[in-house]
Amino acid sequence: MSISTNKTIGEIVADDFRTAAIFKKHGIDFCCKGGRSIEEACDKKNIDKQALINELEALPKGNSNEVDVRDWPLDLLANYIVRIHHQYVRDKTPMLLQFLDKLCRVHGERHPELFEINRIFNESAQDLASHFVKEENVLFPYIENLVKKQQSGEPLGEIPFGTVENPVAMMMQEHSVEGDRFEEIVKLTDNYTPPADACNTYKVTYQMLQEFEADLNRHIHLENNILFPKAIALEKQLRG
């Protein structure tokens, strides 16, 4: 594949989600900080820009097995995020909270970092639940309304929060908080590497945390780099 350095990292990942694995390998945030250029990200991490571009361009032709949502209507994409990613968090969170509590009780004396991991994940779980309520009750219905107005040709009317850019900015800030939290969890778990004395629950919990982070990265990418920019553009178009 050919990499355009004019595109942001988020746009590159939106074009081919396989590139996300390469950015992640180099510690480059493609979701919460996807608005940066390759040059900016490489400067921050002291990475050889050309070497990274060569690695990205070495990907074979074709795309990943990920669902390609770039051309989906915005209301369909919002619904997909709720059904797939919001539901994933709601399904996995109770089990992870239970397992982390158990690890703290059984292994906390030998591995005190577990208490901090548990605290951070508990904060994340509470904040994500609140975040989803705001998206599902305010932002996403407004985006769905934008699509209806576009299809019907009706005027947009009064916007309760001034512009969609206001709730989008709030959601993106909350995404950044989650990105920072999971960066800390990655450090505390030594990149999800269980210690030598880990029991099966320990190993399963770390694997679940890693999968949880991967799903959250995909989730935030879909919003920050695809849904939100398109919603902002559509609102501007309808406003004339």
Disulfide bonds with the S-S distance in Angstrom:
none
